[in-house]
Amino acid sequence: GHCCKTCPKDDHKPPDPLLDSFEYFQEKGKEDDLHKSYNDRSYLSSEDTVLGESRTDFVALLTGVTDSWLPTSSGVARTRLSLTRTSLTFSVTYQRIGRPSKIVFLDSDGMTVFEYKVPKGQSDMICGVWKNVPKPLQRQLQEEQMHIRMATSTGRREEVEGKVVKHRALFAETFSSMLTSGEENSGMGGIAMLTLSDSENNLHFILILQGLIRHKDKEPILVPIQVQLMYRQHILREIRANITSNDPDFAEVLTDLNSRELFWLSRGQLEIAVATEGQNPRQIRGFITSRKSCDTLQSVMSSGDALTPGKTGGG
C-alpha cells in the first residue's frame, strides 16, 4: 500500500521560514497563499501523481448540525479523501461521538448520492471506498460542492456534517490534531494539519475551524483568537492573531522547537488549543498525533460488503 501508520519524512527540504505573520494572508488572495504556505514543492499540489495515476486529495471537517431537529452534537470528525480516476477512497476519524452507523455523501442539491454503511467494529478509524463515481459528481467534488453527513444509530442519535474541500496541506501533513470542545451540544470543532520542516525544527500548521465563530451577518468581521501549544496544561507557546469570520482557516509557524518539545511531539503529548478572545470566549483543543490513514487495499476490502449499488445514485 502507499499509506502507512506513520509517514516517512519528506525528501524535499521546505524553504524556511514559510510564513512571517498571519497578516501576509490578509493582503493577498487568501486561498492561494494559505495553500502555498506549505512549501511550494509539496504542492505538486493536492493533485499528486502516484505511479502515473493522478490523484486529488480532499478533507472534510464534520461538526454538529445546528439547523436539525436533533440536539446539536459536540462530535467532531475528520474525513480524508483521495479521488483517482474513478474511485474515491476515504478514511474517517472521530471524537466525542459514538461509532457512526452510516456515512452519506450529499450533492450540491443536498441529495444523497452515496451511502456507506459502517461495519461494526472497535477501531476509531473507518476506511471505505466509493467505486465508479459518476463524472458529474467527480466535477462537483473538484468544485467543492459536496458535503458529507455522518450519523450514529445507537444511544443518543447524533449527526455531524461538513463540506468536502481540496487542501494542498494534506500532501505535506505528517501530524494532525482533531480539536473538540468540552461543552455539551457545542456544534464546534477543528482540525490541524501540521508538518515539521526538515532543515530547522519549525512546526508549520494550518487550522480549519468550524462553529467557533458565531457570526450570522453577511459582512465578514475580524475575530481575535489565540492559539496555544500546551504540555500537561502548561502553555509552551502562544500566538495571537485575527481571523476572518467567513473563512476561518489559519496558517502559522512555531519556530525552533527545542529537544523537549520535539520529544513530546513524537510521543503525542503536545496539545493545541484555539480560543476566541473577548466576552464569552470559546475554546477547542486536541492532542497532536502522527497522521493515521488507511491502507488502500484494506479500505477496498473492508468496504466490499458495505457498498450497495442501488444507493449510489449514479446508476
Sine and cosine of phi, psi and omega as CSV:
sin_phi,cos_phi,sin_psi,cos_psi,sin_omega,cos_omega
0.00,0.00,0.25,-0.97,-0.04,-1.00
-0.97,-0.24,-0.08,1.00,0.09,-1.00
-0.97,-0.25,0.46,-0.89,0.08,-1.00
-0.61,-0.79,0.22,-0.97,-0.08,-1.00
-0.87,0.48,-0.71,0.70,0.08,-1.00
-0.88,-0.48,0.63,-0.78,-0.11,-0.99
-1.00,0.08,0.70,-0.72,0.12,-0.99
-0.91,0.42,0.41,-0.91,-0.02,-1.00
-0.91,0.42,0.60,-0.80,0.05,-1.00
-0.90,0.44,0.57,-0.82,-0.02,-1.00
-0.96,0.28,-0.53,0.85,-0.14,-0.99
-1.00,0.09,0.43,-0.90,-0.02,-1.00
-0.99,-0.12,0.89,-0.45,0.01,-1.00
-0.96,0.27,0.56,-0.83,0.06,-1.00
-0.94,0.35,0.62,-0.79,0.01,-1.00
-0.80,-0.60,0.48,-0.88,-0.23,0.97
-0.97,0.25,0.56,-0.83,-0.05,-1.00
-0.99,0.13,-0.58,0.82,-0.07,-1.00
-0.76,-0.65,0.75,-0.66,0.06,-1.00
-1.00,0.06,-0.76,0.66,0.00,-1.00
-0.35,-0.94,0.27,-0.96,-0.07,-1.00
-0.90,0.43,-0.48,0.88,-0.04,-1.00
-0.84,0.55,-0.45,0.89,0.04,-1.00
-0.76,0.65,-0.62,0.79,-0.06,-1.00
-0.98,0.17,-0.45,0.89,-0.09,-1.00
-0.90,0.43,-0.51,0.86,-0.17,-0.98
-1.00,0.06,-0.45,0.89,-0.15,-0.99
-0.95,-0.30,0.06,-1.00,0.10,-0.99
-0.85,0.53,0.95,-0.31,-0.25,-0.97
-0.85,0.53,-0.69,0.72,-0.12,-0.99
-0.83,0.55,-0.79,0.61,-0.07,-1.00
-0.88,0.47,-0.75,0.67,-0.10,-1.00
-0.92,0.40,-0.59,0.81,0.01,-1.00
-0.87,0.49,-0.66,0.75,-0.04,-1.00
-0.96,0.29,-0.63,0.78,-0.03,-1.00
-0.93,0.36,-0.27,0.96,-0.08,-1.00
-0.88,0.47,-0.50,0.86,0.22,-0.97
-0.98,0.22,0.61,-0.79,-0.20,-0.98
-0.74,0.67,0.62,-0.78,-0.11,-0.99
-0.86,0.51,-0.55,0.83,-0.03,-1.00
-0.87,0.49,-0.62,0.78,-0.07,-1.00
-0.93,0.36,-0.23,0.97,0.02,-1.00
-1.00,-0.07,0.65,0.76,0.39,-0.92
-0.85,0.53,0.26,0.96,0.30,-0.95
0.97,0.22,-0.07,-1.00,0.07,-1.00
-0.95,0.31,-0.14,0.99,0.05,-1.00
-0.98,-0.20,0.98,0.18,-0.07,-1.00
-1.00,0.07,0.43,-0.90,0.06,-1.00
-0.93,-0.35,0.88,-0.48,-0.02,-1.00
-0.92,-0.40,0.86,-0.51,0.01,-1.00
0.73,0.68,0.72,0.70,0.06,-1.00
0.98,0.21,-0.02,1.00,-0.01,-1.00
-0.95,-0.32,0.78,-0.63,-0.05,-1.00
-0.98,0.20,0.52,-0.86,-0.07,-1.00
-0.58,-0.81,0.71,-0.71,0.06,-1.00
-0.91,-0.41,0.74,-0.67,0.00,-1.00
-0.98,-0.18,0.63,-0.77,0.02,-1.00
-0.73,-0.68,0.28,-0.96,0.11,-0.99
-0.64,-0.77,0.50,-0.87,0.11,-0.99
-0.70,-0.71,0.76,-0.65,0.11,-0.99
-0.98,-0.17,0.87,-0.49,-0.05,-1.00
-0.96,-0.29,0.80,-0.59,0.06,-1.00
-0.74,-0.68,0.12,-0.99,-0.06,-1.00
-0.84,0.54,0.67,-0.74,-0.01,-1.00
-0.99,0.16,0.79,-0.61,-0.06,-1.00
-1.00,-0.06,-0.32,0.95,-0.06,-1.00
-0.97,-0.25,0.51,0.86,-0.01,-1.00
-0.96,-0.28,0.29,-0.96,0.07,-1.00
-0.97,0.26,-0.25,0.97,0.04,-1.00
-0.98,0.19,0.44,-0.90,0.14,-0.99
-0.87,0.49,0.63,-0.78,-0.01,-1.00
-0.89,0.46,0.70,-0.71,-0.02,-1.00
-0.99,0.12,0.47,-0.88,0.16,-0.99
-1.00,-0.08,0.03,1.00,-0.03,-1.00
-0.92,0.40,0.48,-0.87,0.07,-1.00
-0.71,-0.70,0.71,-0.71,0.06,-1.00
-0.72,-0.70,0.49,-0.87,0.06,-1.00
-0.83,-0.55,0.79,-0.62,0.05,-1.00
-0.91,-0.43,0.80,-0.59,0.07,-1.00
-0.95,-0.32,0.76,-0.65,-0.11,-0.99
-0.77,-0.64,0.54,-0.84,0.07,-1.00
-0.73,-0.68,0.85,-0.53,0.01,-1.00
-0.98,-0.21,0.88,-0.48,0.15,-0.99
-0.98,-0.20,-0.38,-0.93,-0.16,-0.99
-0.83,0.55,-0.69,0.72,-0.04,-1.00
-0.75,-0.66,-0.21,0.98,-0.11,-0.99
-0.91,-0.41,0.55,-0.84,0.07,-1.00
-0.89,-0.46,0.94,-0.33,0.08,-1.00
-1.00,-0.06,0.54,-0.84,-0.02,-1.00
-0.58,-0.81,0.51,-0.86,0.09,-1.00
-0.76,-0.65,0.65,-0.76,-0.08,-1.00
-0.81,-0.59,0.76,-0.65,0.19,-0.98
-0.87,-0.48,0.48,-0.88,-0.09,-1.00
-0.50,-0.87,0.41,-0.91,0.03,-1.00
-0.59,-0.80,0.44,-0.90,0.05,-1.00
0.84,0.54,0.51,0.86,0.08,-1.00
-0.47,-0.88,0.53,-0.85,0.02,-1.00
-0.92,0.40,0.17,-0.99,0.01,-1.00
-0.89,0.46,0.81,-0.59,-0.03,-1.00
-0.92,0.39,0.50,-0.87,0.07,-1.00
-1.00,-0.09,-0.47,0.88,0.02,-1.00
-0.47,-0.88,0.45,-0.89,0.07,-1.00
-0.85,-0.53,0.82,-0.57,-0.11,-0.99
-0.88,-0.47,0.73,-0.69,0.09,-1.00
-0.99,-0.16,0.76,-0.65,-0.04,-1.00
-0.91,-0.42,0.66,-0.75,0.02,-1.00
-0.99,0.11,-0.13,-0.99,-0.09,-1.00
-0.91,0.42,-0.35,0.94,0.05,-1.00
-1.00,-0.05,0.05,1.00,-0.01,-1.00
0.99,0.16,0.21,0.98,0.02,-1.00
-1.00,0.04,0.57,-0.82,0.04,-1.00
-0.95,0.31,0.84,-0.55,0.01,-1.00
-0.92,-0.39,-0.27,0.96,0.07,-1.00
-0.37,-0.93,0.69,-0.73,0.03,-1.00
-0.79,-0.61,0.78,-0.63,-0.01,-1.00
-0.93,-0.38,0.88,-0.47,0.05,-1.00
-0.99,0.10,0.84,-0.54,-0.10,-1.00
-0.98,0.21,0.83,-0.55,0.03,-1.00
-0.91,0.42,0.51,-0.86,0.03,-1.00
-0.92,0.38,0.58,-0.81,-0.01,-1.00
0.06,-1.00,0.12,-0.99,-0.07,-1.00
-0.98,-0.18,-0.32,0.95,-0.12,-0.99
-0.90,0.44,0.52,-0.85,0.05,-1.00
-1.00,-0.03,0.24,0.97,0.06,-1.00
-0.81,-0.58,0.71,-0.71,0.01,-1.00
-0.91,-0.41,0.75,-0.66,-0.01,-1.00
-0.87,-0.49,0.72,-0.69,-0.01,-1.00
-0.46,-0.89,0.12,-0.99,0.05,-1.00
-0.58,-0.82,0.63,-0.78,0.11,-0.99
-0.93,-0.36,0.94,-0.33,-0.05,-1.00
-1.00,0.03,0.42,-0.91,0.08,-1.00
0.78,0.63,0.82,0.57,0.04,-1.00
-0.93,0.37,0.84,-0.54,-0.02,-1.00
-0.85,0.52,0.56,-0.83,-0.06,-1.00
-0.79,0.61,-0.72,0.69,-0.01,-1.00
-0.86,0.51,-0.55,0.83,0.00,-1.00
-0.98,0.22,-0.52,0.86,0.12,-0.99
-0.88,0.47,-0.62,0.78,0.03,-1.00
-0.90,0.44,-0.68,0.74,0.02,-1.00
-0.88,0.47,-0.61,0.79,0.06,-1.00
-0.88,0.48,-0.76,0.65,-0.03,-1.00
-0.88,0.48,-0.51,0.86,-0.02,-1.00
-1.00,-0.04,0.16,0.99,0.07,-1.00
0.85,0.53,0.70,0.71,-0.01,-1.00
-0.95,-0.30,0.03,1.00,-0.06,-1.00
-0.97,-0.23,0.47,-0.88,0.06,-1.00
-0.85,-0.53,0.35,-0.94,0.10,-0.99
-0.84,-0.54,0.69,-0.72,0.08,-1.00
-0.83,-0.55,0.65,-0.76,-0.03,-1.00
-0.79,-0.61,0.73,-0.68,-0.07,-1.00
-0.76,-0.65,0.55,-0.84,0.11,-0.99
-0.99,-0.17,0.43,-0.90,0.01,-1.00
-0.88,-0.47,-0.36,0.93,-0.02,-1.00
-1.00,-0.10,0.46,-0.89,0.02,-1.00
0.90,0.44,-0.61,-0.79,0.00,-1.00
-0.95,0.30,0.83,-0.55,-0.05,-1.00
-0.95,0.31,0.80,-0.59,-0.05,-1.00
-0.73,-0.68,0.48,-0.88,0.06,-1.00
-0.73,-0.69,0.63,-0.78,0.17,-0.98
-0.78,-0.62,0.48,-0.88,-0.08,-1.00
-0.53,-0.85,0.44,-0.90,0.05,-1.00
-0.23,-0.97,0.26,-0.97,-0.05,-1.00
-1.00,-0.01,0.61,-0.79,0.04,-1.00
-1.00,0.05,0.85,-0.52,-0.02,-1.00
-0.79,-0.61,0.48,-0.88,0.12,-0.99
-0.98,0.22,0.64,-0.77,0.07,-1.00
-0.56,-0.83,0.91,-0.42,-0.06,-1.00
-0.93,0.36,-0.34,0.94,0.01,-1.00
-0.87,0.48,-0.37,0.93,-0.03,-1.00
-0.86,0.50,-0.55,0.84,-0.10,-0.99
-0.93,0.37,-0.58,0.82,-0.06,-1.00
-1.00,-0.04,-0.15,0.99,-0.16,-0.99
-0.91,0.42,0.78,-0.63,0.10,-0.99
-0.87,-0.50,-0.38,0.93,0.08,-1.00
-0.82,-0.58,0.43,-0.90,0.06,-1.00
-0.56,-0.83,0.28,-0.96,0.04,-1.00
-0.54,-0.84,0.63,-0.77,0.11,-0.99
-0.95,-0.32,0.83,-0.55,-0.10,-1.00
-0.98,-0.21,0.81,-0.59,-0.02,-1.00
-0.82,-0.57,0.26,-0.96,0.00,-1.00
-0.98,-0.21,0.50,-0.86,0.07,-1.00
-0.98,0.17,-0.21,0.98,-0.04,-1.00
-0.97,0.23,0.47,-0.88,0.14,-0.99
-0.98,0.18,0.49,-0.87,0.07,-1.00
0.76,0.65,0.64,0.76,-0.15,-0.99
-0.98,0.19,-0.54,0.84,-0.04,-1.00
0.89,0.45,0.40,0.92,0.02,-1.00
-0.74,-0.67,0.38,-0.92,0.00,-1.00
-0.03,-1.00,-0.01,-1.00,0.01,-1.00
-0.30,-0.95,0.22,-0.98,0.15,-0.99
-0.74,-0.67,0.54,-0.84,0.08,-1.00
-0.87,-0.50,0.72,-0.69,0.08,-1.00
-0.92,-0.39,0.83,-0.56,-0.15,-0.99
-0.78,-0.63,0.51,-0.86,0.12,-0.99
-0.59,-0.81,0.61,-0.79,0.01,-1.00
-0.99,-0.14,0.83,-0.56,-0.03,-1.00
-0.94,0.34,0.53,-0.85,-0.08,-1.00
-0.95,0.31,-0.65,0.76,-0.17,-0.99
-0.98,0.21,-0.65,0.76,0.03,-1.00
-0.78,-0.63,0.34,-0.94,-0.05,-1.00
-1.00,0.10,0.88,0.48,0.02,-1.00
-0.98,-0.22,0.74,-0.67,-0.02,-1.00
-0.97,-0.23,0.95,-0.31,0.02,-1.00
-1.00,-0.03,0.65,-0.76,0.02,-1.00
-0.54,-0.84,0.45,-0.89,0.13,-0.99
-0.82,-0.57,0.73,-0.68,0.05,-1.00
-0.96,-0.30,0.67,-0.74,0.19,-0.98
-0.89,-0.46,0.83,-0.57,-0.12,-0.99
-0.87,-0.50,0.54,-0.84,0.02,-1.00
-0.60,-0.80,0.77,-0.64,0.08,-1.00
0.99,0.13,-0.17,0.99,-0.03,-1.00
-0.94,0.33,-0.60,0.80,0.00,-1.00
-0.97,-0.24,0.86,-0.50,0.00,-1.00
-0.97,-0.25,0.99,-0.13,-0.03,-1.00
-0.66,-0.75,0.94,-0.35,-0.15,-0.99
-1.00,0.01,-0.37,0.93,-0.09,-1.00
-0.92,0.38,0.39,-0.92,0.02,-1.00
-0.93,0.36,-0.63,0.78,-0.03,-1.00
-0.94,0.35,0.87,-0.49,0.00,-1.00
-0.93,0.36,0.49,-0.87,0.07,-1.00
-0.82,-0.57,0.34,-0.94,0.09,-1.00
-1.00,0.03,0.75,-0.66,-0.04,-1.00
-0.87,-0.50,0.82,-0.57,0.04,-1.00
-0.97,0.26,0.74,-0.67,0.07,-1.00
-0.76,-0.65,0.30,-0.95,0.16,-0.99
-0.81,-0.59,0.65,-0.76,0.02,-1.00
-0.90,-0.44,0.79,-0.61,-0.04,-1.00
-0.84,-0.54,0.64,-0.77,0.16,-0.99
-0.98,-0.20,0.82,-0.58,-0.15,-0.99
-0.78,-0.62,0.48,-0.88,0.15,-0.99
-0.74,-0.67,0.89,-0.45,-0.01,-1.00
0.74,0.67,0.80,0.60,0.03,-1.00
0.95,0.32,-0.05,1.00,0.04,-1.00
-1.00,-0.04,0.73,-0.69,0.00,-1.00
-0.99,0.14,0.87,-0.49,0.03,-1.00
-1.00,-0.04,-0.68,0.73,-0.03,-1.00
-0.65,-0.76,0.49,-0.87,0.05,-1.00
-0.61,-0.79,0.70,-0.71,0.04,-1.00
-0.82,-0.58,0.71,-0.70,0.11,-0.99
-0.93,-0.38,0.64,-0.77,-0.03,-1.00
-0.38,-0.93,0.18,-0.98,0.12,-0.99
-0.94,-0.35,0.70,-0.72,0.10,-1.00
-0.85,-0.53,0.42,-0.91,0.00,-1.00
-1.00,0.06,0.62,-0.79,-0.11,-0.99
-0.92,0.40,-0.46,0.89,-0.06,-1.00
-1.00,0.00,-0.17,0.98,-0.02,-1.00
-0.58,-0.82,0.95,0.32,-0.15,-0.99
-0.99,0.15,0.81,0.59,0.20,-0.98
-0.99,-0.16,0.48,-0.88,-0.11,-0.99
-0.51,-0.86,0.75,-0.66,-0.01,-1.00
-0.83,-0.55,0.66,-0.75,-0.02,-1.00
-0.42,-0.91,0.11,-0.99,0.06,-1.00
-0.75,-0.66,0.72,-0.69,0.19,-0.98
-0.98,-0.21,0.91,-0.42,-0.16,-0.99
-1.00,-0.01,0.45,-0.89,0.15,-0.99
0.75,0.66,0.87,0.49,0.10,-1.00
-0.89,0.45,0.70,-0.71,0.00,-1.00
-1.00,0.10,0.06,-1.00,-0.14,-0.99
-0.90,0.44,-0.56,0.83,0.02,-1.00
-0.93,0.38,-0.70,0.72,0.00,-1.00
-0.88,0.47,-0.64,0.77,0.03,-1.00
-0.90,0.43,-0.64,0.77,0.02,-1.00
-0.90,0.44,-0.74,0.67,0.01,-1.00
-0.90,0.44,-0.59,0.81,0.04,-1.00
-0.88,0.47,-0.71,0.71,-0.04,-1.00
-0.92,0.40,-0.42,0.91,-0.01,-1.00
-1.00,-0.05,0.03,1.00,-0.01,-1.00
0.94,0.35,0.47,0.88,-0.07,-1.00
-0.98,-0.22,-0.05,1.00,0.03,-1.00
-1.00,-0.01,0.57,-0.82,-0.01,-1.00
-0.86,-0.51,0.55,-0.84,0.09,-1.00
-0.90,-0.43,0.73,-0.69,-0.03,-1.00
-0.79,-0.61,0.68,-0.73,0.03,-1.00
-0.83,-0.56,0.76,-0.64,-0.02,-1.00
-0.68,-0.74,0.55,-0.84,0.14,-0.99
-0.99,0.14,0.41,-0.91,0.03,-1.00
-0.96,-0.27,0.14,-0.99,0.03,-1.00
1.00,-0.01,-0.37,-0.93,-0.05,-1.00
-0.94,0.33,0.50,-0.86,-0.02,-1.00
0.72,0.69,0.85,0.53,-0.01,-1.00
-0.91,0.41,0.59,-0.81,0.05,-1.00
-0.88,-0.48,0.54,-0.84,-0.06,-1.00
-0.70,-0.71,0.61,-0.79,0.19,-0.98
-0.79,-0.62,0.50,-0.87,-0.05,-1.00
-0.44,-0.90,0.33,-0.95,0.04,-1.00
-0.19,-0.98,0.37,-0.93,0.03,-1.00
-0.98,0.19,0.54,-0.84,0.03,-1.00
-1.00,-0.04,0.83,-0.56,-0.02,-1.00
-0.76,-0.65,0.27,-0.96,0.10,-0.99
-0.88,0.47,0.62,-0.79,-0.06,-1.00
-0.91,0.42,0.77,-0.64,0.07,-1.00
-0.99,-0.13,0.52,-0.85,0.14,-0.99
-0.46,-0.89,0.25,-0.97,-0.03,-1.00
-1.00,0.00,0.60,-0.80,0.18,-0.98
-0.94,0.34,0.70,-0.72,-0.08,-1.00
-0.85,0.53,-0.68,0.73,-0.02,-1.00
-0.87,0.50,-0.73,0.69,-0.02,-1.00
-0.87,0.49,-0.63,0.78,-0.06,-1.00
-0.92,0.40,-0.59,0.81,0.01,-1.00
-0.93,0.37,-0.67,0.74,-0.02,-1.00
-0.92,0.39,-0.71,0.70,-0.11,-0.99
-0.93,0.37,-0.36,0.93,-0.08,-1.00
-0.98,-0.18,-0.05,1.00,-0.08,-1.00
-0.80,0.60,-0.73,0.68,-0.06,-1.00
-1.00,0.09,-0.10,0.99,-0.07,-1.00
-1.00,-0.07,-0.21,0.98,-0.06,-1.00
-1.00,0.07,0.84,-0.54,0.03,-1.00
-0.93,-0.38,0.95,-0.32,-0.12,-0.99
-0.79,0.61,-0.57,0.82,-0.04,-1.00
-0.91,0.41,-0.29,0.96,-0.09,-1.00
-0.99,-0.10,-0.06,1.00,-0.14,-0.99
-0.97,0.24,-0.40,0.91,0.00,-1.00
0.97,0.24,-0.21,0.98,-0.03,-1.00
-0.99,-0.10,0.03,1.00,-0.01,-1.00
1.00,-0.09,0.00,0.00,0.00,0.00
